[in-house]
Amino acid sequence: MTVCGRRLLLVEDEPLLRVSMGDALRKEGWAVDAAEDGVQGLALFRRHQHEVVVTDLMMPRMDGMALMREVHQLSPDTTVVIITAYGTVERAVEAMRQGAADFITKPFSVAQLLVRLDNLCSVRALREQNRRLQEQLEQRYSFGKIIGKSKPMQEVFDLIRRVSMSEAAVLIQGESGTGKELVAAAIHFNSRRRSGPYVRVSCTSLPETLIEAELFGYEKGAFTGAVQRRVGRFEAANGGTLFLDEIGELPEGFQVKLLRALQEKQVERLGSNRPVDVDVRVVSASLRPLEQEVAEGRFRQDLLFRINTVTIELPPLRARREDIPLLAEAFLREFSEQQGKAIEGLDADVIDALYQHPWPGNVRELRNVIERAVLFARGPTITLADLPAGFGSGRAAATVPRGTHRDVTTMQEAIERAEIEAIQAALERTNGRRAEAAELLGISRKTLWEKIKNYRLMVG
């Protein structure tokens, strides 16, 4: 009894061989459809979508290679076995490179063919079982796009479930790269507001002079360049969720206006004195602990009370190392598919290196490492050679620490290193306050944010 299914397409232009093979396969439980060439075989396949195709390589009208390509276009999972004469073995090997599962050389016995089919079916069944198990694992250990089986992440999932169906204001805190935006999205899309809009605002990327206009909107003529009325982010999120990412970066002067809007559930567009009612649930996120910001006089305590009915603390990756293989495998599948590569897994030494790495950039850094590894992979398995140079040396691969002396190979590299050192020095001098660091550097807050993101610098 085969485990591949019950239907097989046999394509062979020699009538005697086609009949004898078909009879033998039917005795073994296969439902066999037989064709005398590729054109006839393709027509049958379009009708029945067979699990297995056994086809001769050299045939009139359409040969086995052409048939295999057509079959895999219609059904990539179909197993194709090539029958070939001794003199065309090289072409059969080429067929395997292009997707054939196996080839068998004439002359052969039906028993040999059956053994090959049983082996192929066993492999297919194992792959299908692994796929189902992986889907079950992901369903069990993920919440939307968030993946984790560790105790800290299971506690996060439990909090998400509990707060999602409420209207409570949620504050998400955690290091850069821990997944704060994913948690905010999970809260919205598992809430009663899921059919309403989900609007994300990066408070760091908004120029200070335009924050109020972006969040509350403005009327035509409110300021130079306001040629028509514009609805703000609060109004755009009406009936849904407004995610204020890096809320700690809001200037102190605007914090009191935000507090008033949250308390009164109303906003006033710039250039208007007529309040607009808004029904918005606010979810906020912060890289730095806002309690510390309150203590140091940079964030209003009354605003903190308003935005954190519930606080979700996201653990850094180094505190949930058992999730590393699960995350790495998920990223491996994502980028393998994206880049069209058939990569089967991670070498044991790679898993060990992933465990040992300090992960200053958390899940975002891990994702970048796997994306790069897939890009540079030379074989079916990710090896240490595919990881970034110096990986595991105790620092993020994309970060150049201040004071590090090494050869500079290009002018661009020298410029990038100088920028990184200047940004790190400014952030150290201002205790991580990006608005002050940007002023010190003579650039805008948005430019500073973009450079921090591009260089994947760990701040805060």
C-alpha positions in Angstrom: 0.0 0.0 0.0 1.5 3.3 -1.0 1.5 6.4 1.2 1.7 9.0 -1.7 -2.0 8.8 -2.7 -3.9 6.6 -5.2 -3.4 8.3 -8.5 -0.3 8.0 -10.8 0.3 9.2 -14.4 2.4 6.9 -16.5 3.8 8.5 -19.8 5.6 6.0 -22.0 5.7 5.8 -25.8 6.6 2.1 -26.0 3.2 0.3 -25.9 4.4 -3.0 -24.4 6.3 -1.3 -21.5 3.4 1.1 -20.9 0.9 -1.8 -20.6 3.1 -4.0 -18.4 4.1 -1.2 -16.0 0.5 0.0 -15.8 -0.8 -3.5 -14.9 1.9 -4.0 -12.2 1.3 -0.7 -10.6 -2.5 -1.3 -10.5 -1.9 -4.6 -8.7 0.0 -2.5 -6.0 -3.0 -0.3 -5.4 -2.3 2.6 -7.8 -5.0 4.1 -9.9 -3.0 4.5 -13.1 -3.7 6.8 -16.0 -1.5 6.0 -19.0 -0.4 8.2 -21.9 1.7 7.6 -25.0 3.4 11.0 -25.1 3.8 14.2 -23.2 1.0 16.1 -24.9 -1.5 13.4 -24.0 0.0 13.1 -20.5 -0.4 16.8 -19.9 -4.0 16.7 -20.9 -4.6 13.9 -18.4 -2.7 15.7 -15.7 -4.7 18.8 -16.1 -7.8 16.7 -15.5 -6.7 14.7 -12.5 -3.7 16.5 -10.8 -1.8 13.2 -10.0 0.3 12.9 -6.9 3.1 11.1 -8.9 4.1 11.3 -12.6 6.4 8.5 -14.1 7.5 9.7 -17.6 9.9 8.6 -20.3 12.5 11.2 -21.1 12.7 10.8 -24.9 9.3 11.0 -26.6 7.8 12.5 -29.7 5.8 15.8 -29.6 6.7 16.7 -25.9 9.6 15.0 -24.1 9.8 14.2 -20.4 11.7 17.4 -19.5 9.1 19.7 -21.0 6.3 17.6 -19.4 7.9 17.9 -16.0 8.1 21.7 -16.3 4.5 22.0 -17.3 3.5 19.6 -14.4 5.4 21.6 -11.8 3.9 24.8 -13.0 0.5 23.4 -12.4 1.4 21.5 -9.2 4.8 22.1 -7.6 4.3 19.3 -5.1 3.8 16.5 -7.6 6.6 13.9 -7.6 8.1 13.3 -11.0 10.2 10.2 -11.8 12.1 10.1 -15.1 12.7 6.9 -17.2 15.8 7.1 -19.3 17.9 5.0 -21.5 21.6 4.4 -20.5 22.8 6.9 -23.1 20.8 9.8 -21.8 21.7 9.6 -18.1 23.3 13.0 -18.2 20.0 14.5 -19.3 18.2 12.6 -16.5 20.6 14.2 -14.0 19.9 17.6 -15.5 16.2 16.8 -15.0 16.8 16.2 -11.3 18.5 19.5 -11.0 15.4 21.0 -12.5 13.0 19.3 -10.1 12.7 15.6 -10.9 12.6 13.5 -7.7 14.4 10.5 -9.2 15.3 8.7 -12.4 15.5 5.0 -13.4 17.6 3.6 -16.2 16.3 1.2 -18.8 16.2 -1.8 -18.7 14.6 -2.1 -15.2 12.2 -4.5 -13.5 8.8 -3.4 -12.2 10.0 -4.4 -8.7 12.8 -1.8 -9.0 10.3 0.9 -9.9 8.1 0.0 -7.0 10.9 0.2 -4.5 11.9 3.7 -5.9 8.2 4.8 -5.6 7.9 3.5 -2.1 11.0 5.4 -1.0 9.9 8.6 -2.7 6.5 8.3 -1.1 8.0 7.7 2.3 10.1 10.9 2.0 7.1 12.8 0.8 5.0 11.6 3.7 7.8 12.6 6.2 8.0 16.1 4.7 4.2 16.5 4.9 4.3 15.3 8.5 7.1 17.7 9.4 5.1 20.6 7.7 2.0 19.8 9.7 4.0 19.6 12.9 5.6 22.9 12.2 2.3 24.5 11.5 1.0 23.2 14.8 4.1 24.5 16.6 3.7 27.9 15.1 0.0 28.0 15.9 0.7 26.9 19.5 3.6 29.2 20.1 2.8 32.3 18.0 0.4 35.2 18.4 -0.2 36.6 15.0 3.4 37.2 13.7 4.9 37.0 17.2 6.7 33.7 17.8 7.8 32.3 21.2 7.5 29.2 23.4 9.5 30.5 26.3 7.8 31.3 29.6 8.4 35.1 29.3 6.7 35.1 25.8 3.8 32.9 27.0 3.2 35.5 29.7 3.2 38.3 27.0 0.7 36.3 25.0 -1.5 35.9 28.0 -1.4 39.6 28.6 -2.3 40.4 25.0 -5.3 38.0 25.2 -6.5 39.7 28.4 -6.1 43.3 27.3 -7.3 42.9 23.7 -11.0 42.6 24.4 -10.9 45.6 26.8 -10.6 49.3 26.1 -7.7 49.7 28.5 -4.8 52.0 27.4 -1.7 49.8 27.0 1.9 50.8 27.3 4.4 48.5 25.6 8.0 48.8 26.9 11.1 47.0 25.7 14.5 47.3 24.0 14.8 48.2 20.4 14.0 45.2 18.2 11.9 43.2 20.7 8.7 43.5 18.7 6.7 46.4 20.2 4.9 47.2 17.0 3.9 43.5 16.5 2.4 43.5 19.9 0.5 46.7 19.3 -0.9 45.2 16.0 -1.8 41.9 17.8 -3.8 43.9 20.4 -5.7 45.7 17.7 -6.5 42.8 15.5 -7.6 40.6 18.4 -9.9 43.4 19.8 -13.5 44.4 19.2 -12.0 47.3 17.1 -10.4 44.9 14.6 -12.7 46.0 11.8 -11.8 49.7 12.5 -8.6 51.5 11.3 -5.2 50.7 12.8 -3.0 53.9 12.6 0.7 53.9 13.5 2.5 57.1 14.4 6.3 57.1 14.9 6.7 60.0 17.3 10.5 60.1 16.6 10.1 60.6 12.9 7.7 63.6 13.2 9.4 67.0 13.1 8.6 68.9 16.3 7.0 71.8 14.5 4.5 69.5 12.7 3.6 67.1 15.5 0.3 68.8 16.4 -0.7 69.2 12.8 0.0 65.5 12.1 -1.9 64.2 15.1 -4.8 66.7 15.3 -5.0 67.9 11.7 -5.4 71.4 10.4 -7.8 73.7 8.5 -7.1 75.4 5.2 -4.9 78.5 5.8 -3.9 77.4 9.3 -0.3 78.0 8.4 1.9 78.6 5.3 1.4 75.6 3.0 -1.9 74.5 4.4 -3.8 74.8 1.1 -6.6 72.5 2.2 -8.1 70.9 5.3 -6.3 67.8 6.5 -7.6 65.2 8.9 -5.1 64.3 11.7 -4.1 60.8 12.8 -6.6 60.8 15.7 -9.5 61.4 13.4 -8.1 58.8 10.9 -8.1 56.2 13.7 -11.7 57.0 14.8 -13.4 53.7 15.7 -10.1 51.9 15.8 -6.6 52.0 17.4 -3.9 54.6 17.4 -0.4 53.3 18.0 2.0 56.0 19.3 5.4 54.4 18.8 8.2 56.0 21.0 5.8 58.2 22.8 8.6 59.2 25.1 10.1 61.3 22.3 7.2 63.7 22.2 8.3 67.2 23.2 7.2 68.3 26.7 5.2 71.2 25.3 2.9 68.9 23.3 2.4 66.3 26.1 -0.2 68.5 27.9 -2.2 68.8 24.6 -2.1 65.1 24.1 -3.2 64.5 27.7 -6.2 66.8 27.2 -7.2 65.1 23.9 -7.1 61.7 25.7 -9.1 62.9 28.7 -11.8 64.7 26.7 -11.8 62.4 23.7 -11.7 65.4 21.5 -9.2 67.1 19.2 -9.0 70.6 17.7 -7.5 71.0 14.2 -5.0 73.7 13.9 -6.8 76.9 12.7 -10.1 75.8 14.3 -11.6 76.3 17.7 -14.3 73.7 17.1 -13.6 70.4 18.9 -14.0 67.1 17.0 -15.1 64.0 18.9 -12.9 61.0 18.5 -13.4 57.4 19.6 -9.9 56.0 19.7 -8.1 53.4 21.7 -4.5 54.4 22.3 -1.7 51.9 22.5 1.8 53.4 23.2 5.3 52.1 23.1 8.6 53.3 24.6 12.2 52.2 24.3 13.2 53.8 27.6 11.3 53.2 30.9 8.9 56.1 31.2 8.9 56.0 35.0 12.6 57.1 34.7 11.7 59.8 32.2 9.1 61.1 34.7 11.6 61.0 37.5 14.1 63.0 35.4 11.4 65.6 34.4 11.1 64.7 30.7 7.7 63.1 30.7 4.5 64.2 32.5 3.4 61.8 35.2 -0.3 62.5 34.6 0.1 61.5 30.9 1.9 58.3 32.0 -1.1 57.5 34.2 -3.4 58.0 31.3 -1.6 55.8 28.8 -0.6 52.8 30.9 -3.6 51.2 32.5 -1.7 48.0 31.6 2.0 47.8 30.9 3.5 45.0 28.8 7.2 44.5 29.2 8.8 42.7 26.3 11.8 40.6 27.2 15.1 41.0 25.3 16.1 38.0 23.2 18.9 37.1 25.6 16.2 36.5 28.3 14.3 34.0 26.0 17.1 32.1 24.3 15.0 29.0 23.9 13.0 30.9 21.3 16.0 31.5 19.1 15.8 28.2 17.0 12.0 28.7 16.5 12.5 32.3 15.3 15.5 31.4 13.2 13.6 28.6 11.4 10.7 30.9 10.8 13.0 33.6 9.3 14.8 30.9 7.3 11.6 29.7 5.7 10.5 33.3 5.0 13.7 34.4 3.3 14.3 31.0 1.5 10.9 31.4 -0.2 11.5 35.1 -0.8 14.9 34.5 -2.5 13.8 31.3 -4.3 16.4 29.1 -2.5 15.8 25.5 -1.3 17.5 25.7 2.1 16.8 22.8 4.4 18.0 24.1 7.8 20.7 25.4 10.1 24.0 23.6 10.8 24.5 22.6 14.5 27.4 25.0 14.8 25.2 27.8 13.6 22.5 27.0 16.2 25.3 27.1 18.9 26.6 30.4 17.6 23.0 31.8 17.7 22.7 30.7 21.3 26.0 32.3 22.3 25.5 35.7 20.6 24.5 38.5 23.0 21.8 39.9 20.6 22.0 43.6 21.4 19.6 44.1 18.5 17.2 41.4 19.7 14.7 39.8 17.3 15.3 42.4 14.6 19.0 41.6 14.6 18.3 37.9 14.4 16.1 38.4 11.4 18.8 40.5 9.7 21.4 37.8 10.4 19.2 35.0 8.9 18.3 37.1 5.9 22.0 37.7 5.1 22.8 34.1 5.7 20.2 32.9 3.2 21.4 35.5 0.7 25.0 34.2 0.9 24.3 30.5 1.5 26.2 28.2 -0.9 24.5 24.9 -0.1 21.3 23.5 1.3 22.3 24.2 4.9 23.2 27.5 6.6 26.8 27.2 7.9 29.1 29.4 10.0 30.6 30.7 6.7 27.3 32.2 5.8 27.0 34.3 8.9 28.3 37.9 9.1 32.1 38.3 9.6 32.9 38.4 13.3 29.5 37.1 14.3 29.5 35.9 17.9 32.3 38.3 19.0 30.0 39.9 21.5 28.6 42.8 19.5 26.0 43.5 16.8 27.6 42.8 13.4 26.5 46.1 11.9 27.7 48.3 14.8 31.2 49.6 14.9 32.1 50.5 18.5 33.8 53.7 19.3 37.5 53.6 19.4 37.8 50.4 17.3 40.8 50.5 15.1 40.8 48.4 11.9 41.6 48.8 8.3 39.4 51.1 6.2 38.8 49.7 2.8 36.6 52.4 1.2 35.8 56.1 1.7 32.2 55.2 2.3 33.1 52.9 5.1 35.2 55.6 6.7 32.2 58.1 6.5 29.8 55.5 7.9 32.2 54.8 10.8 32.6 58.5 11.6 28.8 59.0 11.5 28.2 56.0 13.9 30.8 57.3 16.3 29.4 60.8 16.2 25.8 59.6 16.8 26.9 57.3 19.7 28.9 60.2 21.3 25.9 62.6 21.1 23.5 60.0 22.5 25.9 59.3 25.4 26.3 63.0 26.1 22.5 63.6 26.1 21.7 60.4 28.1 19.9 58.9 25.1 17.6 61.9 24.4 17.4 61.9 20.7 15.9 65.4 20.3 18.9 66.9 22.1 21.3 64.6 20.3 19.9 65.7 16.9 20.4 69.4 17.9 23.9 68.7 19.1 24.7 67.0 15.8 23.1 69.8 13.7 20.6 67.5 12.0 16.8 67.0 12.3 15.2 64.4 14.6 13.9 62.6 11.6 17.4 62.3 10.0 18.9 61.1 13.3 16.1 58.5 13.6 16.7 57.3 10.1 20.5 56.9 10.7 20.0 55.0 13.9 17.6 52.7 12.0 19.9 52.3 9.0 23.0 51.6 11.1 20.9 49.4 13.5 22.4 51.2 16.5 21.3 50.0 19.9 20.3 53.0 21.9 18.5 53.5 25.2 
